[in-house]
């Protein structure tokens, strides 16, 4: 019984989070720091304004 209840609660939580992502209408993003922030982008060369203008491309 406990296992079923845990699965149901976990399913409701995942469903709720996915609904939030869908209705927020923005792509999921990673954090600003970490290993990904060590290198500059090959497309924009690290210029964030250029990245913002290329977002719709």
N, CA, C and O atoms as a GROMACS GRO file, in nm:
protein
  228
    1UNK      N    1   0.082  -0.120   0.000
    1UNK     CA    2   0.000   0.000   0.000
    1UNK      C    3   0.086   0.126   0.000
    1UNK      O    4   0.055   0.224  -0.068
    2UNK      N    5   0.195   0.123   0.076
    2UNK     CA    6   0.284   0.239   0.084
    2UNK      C    7   0.352   0.266  -0.050
    2UNK      O    8   0.371   0.381  -0.088
    3UNK      N    9   0.387   0.159  -0.120
    3UNK     CA   10   0.453   0.174  -0.249
    3UNK      C   11   0.357   0.239  -0.349
    3UNK      O   12   0.396   0.329  -0.423
    4UNK      N   13   0.234   0.195  -0.351
    4UNK     CA   14   0.135   0.252  -0.442
    4UNK      C   15   0.110   0.400  -0.411
    4UNK      O   16   0.100   0.483  -0.502
    5UNK      N   17   0.099   0.431  -0.284
    5UNK     CA   18   0.077   0.569  -0.243
    5UNK      C   19   0.196   0.657  -0.284
    5UNK      O   20   0.177   0.770  -0.328
    6UNK      N   21   0.318   0.605  -0.268
    6UNK     CA   22   0.438   0.679  -0.307
    6UNK      C   23   0.441   0.704  -0.457
    6UNK      O   24   0.475   0.813  -0.502
    7UNK      N   25   0.406   0.603  -0.534
    7UNK     CA   26   0.404   0.617  -0.680
    7UNK      C   27   0.300   0.719  -0.723
    7UNK      O   28   0.324   0.799  -0.813
    8UNK      N   29   0.183   0.716  -0.660
    8UNK     CA   30   0.078   0.812  -0.694
    8UNK      C   31   0.121   0.954  -0.661
    8UNK      O   32   0.100   1.045  -0.741
    9UNK      N   33   0.180   0.974  -0.543
    9UNK     CA   34   0.224   1.108  -0.504
    9UNK      C   35   0.335   1.157  -0.596
    9UNK      O   36   0.335   1.274  -0.636
   10UNK      N   37   0.428   1.070  -0.631
   10UNK     CA   38   0.536   1.108  -0.723
   10UNK      C   39   0.479   1.142  -0.861
   10UNK      O   40   0.524   1.237  -0.924
   11UNK      N   41   0.382   1.066  -0.907
   11UNK     CA   42   0.319   1.093  -1.036
   11UNK      C   43   0.247   1.227  -1.037
   11UNK      O   44   0.254   1.301  -1.135
   12UNK      N   45   0.177   1.258  -0.928
   12UNK     CA   46   0.108   1.387  -0.918
   12UNK      C   47   0.209   1.501  -0.918
   12UNK      O   48   0.185   1.604  -0.980
   13UNK      N   49   0.322   1.482  -0.849
   13UNK     CA   50   0.425   1.587  -0.845
   13UNK      C   51   0.484   1.610  -0.984
   13UNK      O   52   0.501   1.725  -1.026
   14UNK      N   53   0.516   1.503  -1.055
   14UNK     CA   54   0.573   1.516  -1.190
   14UNK      C   55   0.471   1.580  -1.284
   14UNK      O   56   0.506   1.664  -1.366
   15UNK      N   57   0.345   1.539  -1.272
   15UNK     CA   58   0.239   1.598  -1.354
   15UNK      C   59   0.225   1.747  -1.327
   15UNK      O   60   0.212   1.826  -1.420
   16UNK      N   61   0.228   1.786  -1.201
   16UNK     CA   62   0.217   1.927  -1.165
   16UNK      C   63   0.332   2.009  -1.217
   16UNK      O   64   0.313   2.121  -1.266
   17UNK      N   65   0.454   1.956  -1.208
   17UNK     CA   66   0.571   2.027  -1.260
   17UNK      C   67   0.564   2.041  -1.411
   17UNK      O   68   0.598   2.146  -1.466
   18UNK      N   69   0.519   1.937  -1.479
   18UNK     CA   70   0.511   1.945  -1.626
   18UNK      C   71   0.404   2.044  -1.670
   18UNK      O   72   0.423   2.114  -1.770
   19UNK      N   73   0.294   2.052  -1.598
   19UNK     CA   74   0.191   2.151  -1.631
   19UNK      C   75   0.247   2.292  -1.614
   19UNK      O   76   0.217   2.381  -1.694
   20UNK      N   77   0.327   2.313  -1.509
   20UNK     CA   78   0.389   2.444  -1.488
   20UNK      C   79   0.482   2.482  -1.601
   20UNK      O   80   0.485   2.598  -1.643
   21UNK      N   81   0.558   2.385  -1.652
   21UNK     CA   82   0.649   2.412  -1.763
   21UNK      C   83   0.570   2.442  -1.890
   21UNK      O   84   0.606   2.532  -1.966
   22UNK      N   85   0.465   2.367  -1.914
   22UNK     CA   86   0.384   2.387  -2.035
   22UNK      C   87   0.318   2.524  -2.035
   22UNK      O   88   0.321   2.595  -2.136
   23UNK      N   89   0.258   2.563  -1.923
   23UNK     CA   90   0.186   2.690  -1.918
   23UNK      C   91   0.278   2.810  -1.904
   23UNK      O   92   0.237   2.922  -1.933
   24UNK      N   93   0.401   2.788  -1.860
   24UNK     CA   94   0.497   2.899  -1.850
   24UNK      C   95   0.545   2.939  -1.990
   24UNK      O   96   0.588   3.053  -2.008
   25UNK      N   97   0.539   2.849  -2.087
   25UNK     CA   98   0.570   2.874  -2.228
   25UNK      C   99   0.713   2.924  -2.249
   25UNK      O  100   0.738   3.006  -2.337
   26UNK      N  101   0.805   2.874  -2.169
   26UNK     CA  102   0.947   2.905  -2.188
   26UNK      C  103   1.024   2.773  -2.183
   26UNK      O  104   0.985   2.682  -2.110
   27UNK      N  105   1.132   2.761  -2.259
   27UNK     CA  106   1.209   2.638  -2.253
   27UNK      C  107   1.280   2.622  -2.119
   27UNK      O  108   1.310   2.721  -2.052
   28UNK      N  109   1.305   2.500  -2.081
   28UNK     CA  110   1.378   2.473  -1.958
   28UNK      C  111   1.522   2.517  -1.976
   28UNK      O  112   1.583   2.488  -2.079
   29UNK      N  113   1.577   2.587  -1.878
   29UNK     CA  114   1.714   2.637  -1.886
   29UNK      C  115   1.798   2.578  -1.774
   29UNK      O  116   1.748   2.541  -1.668
   30UNK      N  117   1.925   2.570  -1.799
   30UNK     CA  118   2.018   2.528  -1.696
   30UNK      C  119   2.060   2.645  -1.610
   30UNK      O  120   2.006   2.755  -1.622
   31UNK      N  121   2.156   2.620  -1.523
   31UNK     CA  122   2.202   2.728  -1.436
   31UNK      C  123   2.300   2.818  -1.512
   31UNK      O  124   2.348   2.781  -1.619
   32UNK      N  125   2.330   2.932  -1.456
   32UNK     CA  126   2.423   3.026  -1.519
   32UNK      C  127   2.568   2.986  -1.496
   32UNK      O  128   2.655   3.022  -1.575
   33UNK      N  129   2.594   2.913  -1.393
   33UNK     CA  130   2.732   2.877  -1.359
   33UNK      C  131   2.764   2.734  -1.398
   33UNK      O  132   2.694   2.672  -1.479
   34UNK      N  133   2.868   2.684  -1.340
   34UNK     CA  134   2.906   2.546  -1.364
   34UNK      C  135   3.004   2.531  -1.477
   34UNK      O  136   3.063   2.629  -1.524
   35UNK      N  137   3.022   2.409  -1.520
   35UNK     CA  138   3.121   2.378  -1.624
   35UNK      C  139   3.084   2.443  -1.757
   35UNK      O  140   3.173   2.483  -1.832
   36UNK      N  141   2.955   2.455  -1.787
   36UNK     CA  142   2.911   2.513  -1.914
   36UNK      C  143   2.947   2.659  -1.929
   36UNK      O  144   2.949   2.709  -2.041
   37UNK      N  145   2.974   2.730  -1.819
   37UNK     CA  146   3.004   2.872  -1.826
   37UNK      C  147   3.153   2.900  -1.845
   37UNK      O  148   3.192   3.015  -1.858
   38UNK      N  149   3.236   2.795  -1.846
   38UNK     CA  150   3.380   2.814  -1.858
   38UNK      C  151   3.424   2.849  -2.000
   38UNK      O  152   3.522   2.921  -2.018
   39UNK      N  153   3.353   2.801  -2.100
   39UNK     CA  154   3.393   2.824  -2.239
   39UNK      C  155   3.303   2.930  -2.302
   39UNK      O  156   3.188   2.947  -2.262
   40UNK      N  157   3.357   3.002  -2.399
   40UNK     CA  158   3.274   3.098  -2.470
   40UNK      C  159   3.200   3.025  -2.582
   40UNK      O  160   3.244   2.922  -2.632
   41UNK      N  161   3.088   3.080  -2.618
   41UNK     CA  162   3.004   3.022  -2.721
   41UNK      C  163   3.070   3.040  -2.858
   41UNK      O  164   3.126   3.146  -2.887
   42UNK      N  165   3.062   2.938  -2.942
   42UNK     CA  166   3.122   2.949  -3.076
   42UNK      C  167   3.037   3.034  -3.169
   42UNK      O  168   3.087   3.085  -3.269
   43UNK      N  169   2.909   3.050  -3.138
   43UNK     CA  170   2.820   3.128  -3.224
   43UNK      C  171   2.831   3.276  -3.194
   43UNK      O  172   2.847   3.358  -3.285
   44UNK      N  173   2.822   3.312  -3.065
   44UNK     CA  174   2.817   3.454  -3.030
   44UNK      C  175   2.949   3.504  -2.972
   44UNK      O  176   2.966   3.625  -2.954
   45UNK      N  177   3.043   3.416  -2.943
   45UNK     CA  178   3.171   3.457  -2.889
   45UNK      C  179   3.165   3.510  -2.746
   45UNK      O  180   3.254   3.582  -2.703
   46UNK      N  181   3.061   3.475  -2.673
   46UNK     CA  182   3.046   3.519  -2.535
   46UNK      C  183   2.970   3.648  -2.518
   46UNK      O  184   2.951   3.694  -2.405
   47UNK      N  185   2.924   3.708  -2.628
   47UNK     CA  186   2.846   3.832  -2.621
   47UNK      C  187   2.699   3.795  -2.601
   47UNK      O  188   2.635   3.744  -2.693
   48UNK      N  189   2.646   3.820  -2.480
   48UNK     CA  190   2.510   3.777  -2.449
   48UNK      C  191   2.405   3.853  -2.530
   48UNK      O  192   2.298   3.799  -2.557
   49UNK      N  193   2.434   3.976  -2.568
   49UNK     CA  194   2.337   4.051  -2.650
   49UNK      C  195   2.323   3.987  -2.788
   49UNK      O  196   2.212   3.982  -2.843
   50UNK      N  197   2.432   3.938  -2.843
   50UNK     CA  198   2.427   3.872  -2.973
   50UNK      C  199   2.350   3.740  -2.961
   50UNK      O  200   2.276   3.703  -3.051
   51UNK      N  201   2.368   3.670  -2.849
   51UNK     CA  202   2.295   3.544  -2.827
   51UNK      C  203   2.145   3.570  -2.819
   51UNK      O  204   2.066   3.493  -2.873
   52UNK      N  205   2.106   3.678  -2.752
   52UNK     CA  206   1.964   3.711  -2.741
   52UNK      C  207   1.904   3.743  -2.877
   52UNK      O  208   1.788   3.710  -2.902
   53UNK      N  209   1.982   3.808  -2.965
   53UNK     CA  210   1.929   3.842  -3.096
   53UNK      C  211   1.922   3.719  -3.187
   53UNK      O  212   1.843   3.717  -3.282
   54UNK      N  213   2.003   3.618  -3.161
   54UNK     CA  214   2.003   3.496  -3.241
   54UNK      C  215   1.906   3.392  -3.189
   54UNK      O  216   1.894   3.284  -3.247
   55UNK      N  217   1.835   3.421  -3.080
   55UNK     CA  218   1.750   3.324  -3.015
   55UNK      C  219   1.640   3.272  -3.106
   55UNK      O  220   1.607   3.154  -3.099
   56UNK      N  221   1.583   3.355  -3.188
   56UNK     CA  222   1.474   3.313  -3.276
   56UNK      C  223   1.519   3.248  -3.404
   56UNK      O  224   1.435   3.206  -3.484
   57UNK      N  225   1.649   3.238  -3.429
   57UNK     CA  226   1.701   3.185  -3.555
   57UNK      C  227   1.694   3.036  -3.558
   57UNK      O  228   1.734   2.974  -3.656
   0.00000   0.00000   0.00000
